[in-house]
Amino acid sequence: MSLHSPKPLPSRPDRIRHRRLESLIWTDLWTGKPPFGGAKKAATTAQQEGLTFQKKAFKCLKEAISRGYLQGELFVEPWFEFEDANGPGFAQPDAYILPEDDEAPIILIECKLTQVSKGWAQMKQLYAPLLAQYYNRPILHVQAAKKLSNVNRVAMVKPWALPLDETKPMLWHFLGNTEAELASFLATLASVVDNGENGSLPVVAGA
């Protein structure tokens, strides 16, 4: 999700096309109250399904970190304020993982119930530049989706096993079951060990 405005609004619009940053001047992590408040309209069935999927993805990431499969701090729906050539604004990425290694890339995650190309556009044109300037680190873009629409031009990945040299958009196919997802990861890791491949996967934030 993304929002922008020269100043906080009394209520949050239901849907705004994401903003494309132009000549970013500065950005900072917003630590005050959410900049957009007020009453919200009731979510549609589709919107509620998307929010439920998003919460399950966050839960899976938190569990992966707590079990040591991922090393780093998970930020869920943080707000950033910024100013670019078009003026001041606010943006809210779905989530990102800040690895403990200061030189490791940040894992930016955008949740979409159904895989869509605009998910990567949002990350590339808005969220990633904010994170890159704020943390001074490279950013990896991962879209989490339950329903797939086109997998021919994407790299299928897990947040704990990302290719470092991948040029394709990265897609995490998450079905919403945390235990099944993490069990699948352990099975993959065990297979690698059994095959004598140094007992490791190409991870960004280690397992």
VEXDREN-2710 file (C-alpha; in Angstrom, 1 decimal):
% VEXDREN-2710
k/r/px/py/pz
1/MET/0.0/0.0/0.0
2/SER/1.2/3.5/-0.5
3/LEU/-0.1/7.0/0.2
4/HIS/1.1/10.5/-0.2
5/SER/0.1/14.0/0.7
6/PRO/1.8/17.3/1.6
7/LYS/0.3/16.9/5.1
8/PRO/-1.6/14.4/7.1
9/LEU/-5.2/13.9/6.0
10/PRO/-8.2/13.6/8.3
11/SER/-9.1/10.2/6.8
12/ARG/-7.3/7.6/4.7
13/PRO/-8.4/7.1/1.1
14/ASP/-9.4/3.6/0.1
15/ARG/-7.1/3.3/-2.8
16/ILE/-4.5/5.6/-4.4
17/ARG/-2.1/4.6/-7.2
18/HIS/1.4/4.4/-5.9
19/ARG/3.6/7.5/-6.2
20/ARG/6.8/7.4/-8.2
21/LEU/9.6/9.1/-6.5
22/GLU/11.5/11.8/-8.4
23/SER/14.8/13.1/-7.1
24/LEU/14.4/12.0/-3.5
25/ILE/15.7/14.8/-1.2
26/TRP/15.3/13.1/2.2
27/THR/13.4/10.4/4.1
28/ASP/12.9/9.4/7.7
29/LEU/11.2/6.6/9.6
30/TRP/7.9/8.1/11.0
31/THR/7.7/7.4/14.7
32/GLY/4.6/9.3/15.6
33/LYS/0.9/8.4/15.3
34/PRO/-0.1/7.1/11.9
35/PRO/-0.3/10.1/9.6
36/PHE/-3.6/9.0/8.2
37/GLY/-6.4/8.5/10.7
38/GLY/-10.1/8.7/11.0
39/ALA/-12.9/6.2/10.4
40/LYS/-12.4/3.6/7.7
41/LYS/-15.0/2.1/5.4
42/ALA/-15.8/-1.5/5.9
43/ALA/-13.5/-3.8/3.8
44/THR/-15.0/-5.7/1.0
45/THR/-14.8/-9.5/1.0
46/ALA/-11.8/-9.4/-1.4
47/GLN/-10.0/-6.8/0.7
48/GLN/-10.6/-8.7/3.9
49/GLU/-9.2/-11.9/2.2
50/GLY/-6.1/-9.9/1.2
51/LEU/-5.6/-8.5/4.7
52/THR/-5.9/-12.0/6.2
53/PHE/-3.3/-13.3/3.8
54/GLN/-1.0/-10.4/4.6
55/LYS/-1.3/-11.1/8.4
56/LYS/-0.5/-14.8/7.8
57/ALA/2.6/-13.8/5.8
58/PHE/3.8/-11.5/8.6
59/LYS/3.2/-14.3/11.1
60/CYS/5.3/-16.7/9.0
61/LEU/8.2/-14.2/8.7
62/LYS/8.1/-13.6/12.5
63/GLU/8.1/-17.4/13.2
64/ALA/11.0/-17.9/10.7
65/ILE/13.0/-15.2/12.6
66/SER/12.1/-16.6/16.0
67/ARG/13.3/-20.1/14.9
68/GLY/16.6/-18.8/13.5
69/TYR/15.8/-19.4/9.8
70/LEU/16.1/-15.7/9.2
71/GLN/18.4/-13.4/11.1
72/GLY/17.4/-9.8/11.4
73/GLU/14.6/-7.5/12.5
74/LEU/11.1/-7.6/10.9
75/PHE/9.4/-4.2/10.3
76/VAL/5.7/-4.6/9.7
77/GLU/3.7/-1.8/8.0
78/PRO/6.1/1.1/9.0
79/TRP/5.5/4.6/7.9
80/PHE/8.1/6.7/6.1
81/GLU/7.9/10.4/5.5
82/PHE/9.9/11.9/2.7
83/GLU/10.3/14.8/0.3
84/ASP/11.1/14.6/-3.4
85/ALA/10.8/16.8/-6.4
86/ASN/7.0/16.6/-6.1
87/GLY/6.9/17.7/-2.5
88/PRO/6.5/16.0/0.9
89/GLY/4.7/12.7/1.3
90/PHE/4.2/9.5/3.3
91/ALA/4.6/5.8/2.2
92/GLN/4.0/2.5/4.0
93/PRO/5.6/-0.7/2.7
94/ASP/4.0/-3.9/3.8
95/ALA/7.2/-5.3/5.5
96/TYR/10.9/-5.6/5.3
97/ILE/13.6/-7.5/7.1
98/LEU/16.7/-5.7/8.3
99/PRO/19.5/-8.3/8.5
100/GLU/22.0/-8.2/11.4
101/ASP/24.9/-8.0/9.0
102/ASP/25.4/-4.4/8.1
103/GLU/26.4/-5.2/4.6
104/ALA/23.6/-7.6/3.8
105/PRO/20.7/-6.5/1.6
106/ILE/17.4/-5.5/3.1
107/ILE/14.6/-7.9/2.1
108/LEU/11.6/-5.8/1.0
109/ILE/8.3/-7.7/0.9
110/GLU/5.1/-6.7/-0.8
111/CYS/2.0/-8.8/-0.1
112/LYS/-0.6/-9.4/-2.9
113/LEU/-3.3/-12.0/-2.7
114/THR/-2.9/-12.5/-6.4
115/GLN/0.5/-12.0/-8.1
116/VAL/0.5/-8.6/-10.0
117/SER/3.3/-6.8/-11.8
118/LYS/2.4/-3.5/-10.0
119/GLY/3.6/-5.1/-6.8
120/TRP/7.2/-5.0/-8.1
121/ALA/6.6/-1.5/-9.6
122/GLN/5.6/-0.2/-6.1
123/MET/8.7/-1.6/-4.6
124/LYS/11.1/-0.3/-7.3
125/GLN/9.6/3.1/-7.7
126/LEU/8.6/4.0/-4.2
127/TYR/9.6/1.8/-1.3
128/ALA/13.1/0.6/-2.3
129/PRO/14.5/4.1/-2.9
130/LEU/13.2/5.2/0.5
131/LEU/14.8/2.2/2.3
132/ALA/18.0/2.5/0.3
133/GLN/18.5/6.1/1.2
134/TYR/17.5/5.7/4.8
135/TYR/19.7/2.6/5.5
136/ASN/22.3/3.0/2.8
137/ARG/22.0/-0.6/1.8
138/PRO/21.0/-2.6/-1.3
139/ILE/17.4/-3.8/-1.4
140/LEU/16.0/-7.1/-2.6
141/HIS/12.4/-7.0/-3.9
142/VAL/10.1/-10.0/-3.0
143/GLN/6.4/-10.2/-3.8
144/ALA/4.4/-12.6/-1.6
145/ALA/1.4/-14.0/-3.3
146/LYS/-1.1/-16.8/-2.8
147/LYS/-2.6/-17.0/-6.2
148/LEU/-0.2/-17.0/-9.2
149/SER/-0.9/-15.3/-12.6
150/ASN/2.4/-15.5/-14.5
151/VAL/5.5/-17.4/-13.3
152/ASN/7.4/-17.5/-16.6
153/ARG/9.4/-14.3/-16.0
154/VAL/9.8/-14.5/-12.2
155/ALA/12.2/-16.3/-9.8
156/MET/10.4/-18.5/-7.3
157/VAL/12.0/-17.9/-4.0
158/LYS/11.7/-18.1/-0.2
159/PRO/12.6/-15.1/2.0
160/TRP/15.2/-17.3/3.7
161/ALA/16.8/-18.6/0.5
162/LEU/17.2/-15.7/-2.0
163/PRO/19.5/-15.7/-5.0
164/LEU/22.0/-12.9/-4.7
165/ASP/22.5/-12.4/-8.4
166/GLU/18.9/-12.7/-9.5
167/THR/17.8/-10.2/-12.1
168/LYS/14.2/-11.5/-12.4
169/PRO/11.4/-10.2/-10.1
170/MET/11.3/-12.5/-7.1
171/LEU/8.1/-14.2/-6.1
172/TRP/7.4/-16.0/-2.8
173/HIS/4.5/-18.3/-3.4
174/PHE/3.0/-18.5/0.1
175/LEU/-0.3/-20.5/0.6
176/GLY/-1.0/-19.1/4.1
177/ASN/0.1/-22.1/6.2
178/THR/3.1/-21.1/8.4
179/GLU/3.9/-24.6/9.7
180/ALA/3.7/-26.2/6.2
181/GLU/5.9/-23.4/4.8
182/LEU/8.6/-23.8/7.4
183/ALA/8.5/-27.6/7.3
184/SER/9.0/-27.4/3.6
185/PHE/12.1/-25.2/4.2
186/LEU/13.6/-27.7/6.6
187/ALA/13.0/-30.5/4.2
188/THR/14.8/-28.6/1.5
189/LEU/17.7/-27.8/3.8
190/ALA/17.9/-31.5/4.9
191/SER/18.0/-32.6/1.2
192/VAL/20.9/-30.2/0.5
193/VAL/22.8/-31.6/3.4
194/ASP/22.2/-35.2/2.4
195/ASN/23.4/-34.4/-1.1
196/GLY/26.7/-33.2/0.3
197/GLU/26.3/-29.6/-0.9
198/ASN/28.1/-28.0/2.0
199/GLY/24.9/-28.1/4.1
200/SER/23.8/-24.6/3.1
201/LEU/21.4/-22.8/0.8
202/PRO/22.1/-19.4/-1.0
203/VAL/20.7/-17.3/1.8
204/VAL/20.8/-13.6/2.4
205/ALA/20.1/-13.8/6.1
206/GLY/21.3/-17.1/7.3
207/ALA/19.5/-20.2/8.4
END
